[in-house]
Amino acid sequence: MNMENPKYKWTVVGLLWFVGLLNYLDRQMLSTMRPAMQIDIAELQSAETFGILMSIFLWIYGFMSPVSGVIADRVNRKWLIVFSLFVWSAVTCMMGFADSFTELKWLRGIMGLSEAVYIPAALSLIADFHSSKTRSLAIGIHMTGLYFGQALGGFGATFAKEYSWHQTFYLFGLVGIIYAIVLAVLLREKE
């Protein structure tokens, strides 16, 4: 992919749009699959315990976001984004193997850490490729990927009902792992 091509700046937005979609889809699925999961993991029947599981992700994500910004300012953002996507997708896949609340809690914590790295690196990369004439539009388009992912996360319950919550996590985790490989080939850092 030729970075000098003026259209590549929109390719970057398109590539990262799908990463943003996966970012929000993977984090959202757990909340929609609770009814299916609580059959196998009894602790999830408690609203308090489930709230802990959901909040551990947000606490870690929130604390790590500024740290992630510092990291993104110092390392190659392309590889940071690829690594982030690969790790949270692997975690999503591993959630399908979880059979206890403790395992889910650790995996959600790792997911919060790995997903927090994505947004600062992605927005910075988009900003580098776009001048003031297209930067806001590019970031706005990228943000729609996040919201599409959040909306599609609701289909986790549909997949879980049709197949199983285990297979749902495997499937979406595998999609992210494969896309991380695609991203490693196609995404470029601006010189």
C-alpha positions in Angstrom: 0.0 0.0 0.0 1.5 3.3 -1.1 1.4 5.9 1.7 2.2 8.7 -0.8 -1.1 8.0 -2.5 -3.6 10.7 -1.2 -6.3 8.0 -0.9 -4.2 6.1 1.7 -5.2 8.5 4.4 -8.8 7.2 3.9 -7.5 3.7 3.8 -6.1 4.3 7.3 -9.5 5.4 8.5 -11.2 2.4 6.9 -8.7 -0.1 8.4 -9.0 1.5 11.9 -12.8 1.7 11.6 -13.0 -2.1 11.7 -10.6 -2.2 14.7 -12.8 0.3 16.5 -15.8 -1.8 15.7 -14.1 -4.9 17.2 -12.9 -2.9 20.2 -16.4 -2.0 21.3 -18.1 -5.3 20.1 -15.7 -7.4 22.2 -16.2 -5.4 25.3 -20.0 -5.2 24.9 -20.7 -8.9 24.3 -20.3 -10.0 27.9 -23.1 -7.8 29.1 -25.5 -9.2 26.5 -24.5 -12.8 27.1 -25.0 -12.8 30.9 -28.2 -15.0 30.9 -26.4 -17.7 28.9 -23.2 -17.5 30.9 -24.8 -17.5 34.3 -26.1 -21.0 33.7 -22.5 -22.3 33.6 -20.9 -19.7 36.0 -23.3 -19.4 39.0 -21.6 -16.3 40.4 -22.9 -14.3 37.4 -26.4 -14.6 38.8 -25.6 -12.0 41.3 -26.0 -8.4 40.0 -23.3 -7.2 42.4 -20.8 -9.8 41.2 -21.7 -9.1 37.6 -21.2 -5.4 38.3 -17.8 -6.1 39.6 -16.9 -8.0 36.4 -18.1 -5.1 34.2 -16.5 -2.4 36.3 -13.1 -4.0 36.5 -12.7 -3.4 32.8 -13.7 0.2 33.0 -11.5 1.0 36.0 -8.4 -0.4 34.3 -9.4 1.1 31.0 -9.9 4.5 32.6 -6.6 4.5 34.5 -4.6 3.2 31.6 -5.9 5.6 28.9 -3.5 8.5 29.8 -0.7 6.0 30.2 -1.5 4.6 26.8 -1.3 8.1 25.4 2.2 8.5 26.7 3.2 5.1 25.3 1.6 5.9 21.9 3.7 9.1 21.8 6.9 7.1 22.2 6.5 3.9 20.2 5.5 2.9 16.7 1.7 3.3 16.7 1.1 0.8 14.0 2.6 -2.0 16.0 0.9 -0.8 19.2 -2.5 -1.0 17.5 -1.8 -4.4 16.0 -0.5 -5.7 19.4 -3.5 -4.2 21.2 -6.0 -5.8 18.8 -4.2 -9.2 18.9 -4.1 -9.2 22.7 -7.8 -8.2 23.3 -8.9 -10.6 20.6 -6.9 -13.5 22.2 -8.5 -12.5 25.5 -12.0 -12.6 23.9 -11.2 -16.1 22.6 -9.9 -17.2 26.0 -13.1 -16.0 27.6 -14.8 -18.8 25.8 -12.7 -21.2 27.8 -13.4 -19.6 31.2 -15.3 -21.6 33.7 -15.1 -19.4 36.8 -15.8 -15.9 37.9 -12.1 -15.4 38.8 -10.9 -16.4 35.3 -13.4 -13.9 33.8 -12.3 -11.2 36.2 -8.7 -11.6 35.2 -9.5 -11.7 31.5 -11.7 -8.6 31.7 -8.8 -6.8 33.5 -6.4 -7.8 30.7 -8.9 -6.7 28.1 -9.3 -3.3 29.8 -5.5 -2.9 29.7 -5.1 -4.0 26.0 -8.1 -2.0 24.7 -7.0 1.2 26.4 -3.9 1.3 24.2 -6.0 1.4 21.0 -7.8 4.8 21.0 -4.9 7.1 21.7 -2.7 5.4 19.1 -5.5 5.2 16.5 -6.6 8.9 16.9 -3.0 10.0 16.8 -2.3 8.0 13.6 -5.4 9.3 11.9 -4.5 12.9 12.9 -1.0 12.5 11.3 -2.5 11.4 8.0 -5.2 14.1 7.8 -4.7 17.9 7.7 -7.0 20.3 9.4 -9.3 20.2 6.3 -10.2 16.5 6.8 -9.0 15.6 10.3 -12.4 16.0 12.1 -14.3 14.2 9.4 -11.8 11.3 9.5 -12.0 11.0 13.3 -15.8 11.3 13.1 -16.0 8.4 10.6 -13.6 6.4 12.8 -15.9 7.0 15.8 -18.9 5.5 13.9 -17.0 2.2 14.0 -17.0 2.3 17.8 -20.8 2.8 17.9 -21.5 0.1 15.3 -19.4 -2.3 17.4 -21.3 -1.3 20.5 -24.6 -2.0 18.7 -23.4 -5.2 17.2 -22.3 -6.4 20.6 -25.9 -6.9 21.3 -25.9 -9.7 18.8 -23.6 -11.7 21.2 -26.8 -12.8 22.9 -28.3 -14.0 19.6 -25.2 -16.0 18.8 -25.0 -17.4 22.3 -28.6 -18.5 22.1 -28.1 -20.1 18.6 -24.8 -21.7 19.4 -23.2 -21.1 22.8 -21.6 -18.3 24.7 -18.3 -20.3 24.4 -18.5 -20.4 20.6 -19.4 -16.7 20.4 -16.3 -15.7 22.3 -14.2 -18.1 20.1 -15.6 -16.7 16.9 -15.2 -13.0 17.6 -11.8 -13.5 19.2 -10.7 -15.4 16.1 -12.0 -12.7 13.8 -9.9 -10.1 15.7 -6.8 -12.3 15.6 -7.1 -12.7 11.9 -7.7 -9.0 11.4 -4.6 -8.2 13.5 -2.6 -10.1 10.9 -4.3 -8.2 8.0 -3.6 -4.9 9.8 0.1 -5.8 10.3 0.4 -6.1 6.5 -1.8 -3.1 5.4 -1.4 -0.4 8.1 1.5 2.0 7.9 2.9 4.5 10.2 3.3 8.0 8.7 6.9 8.9 8.0 
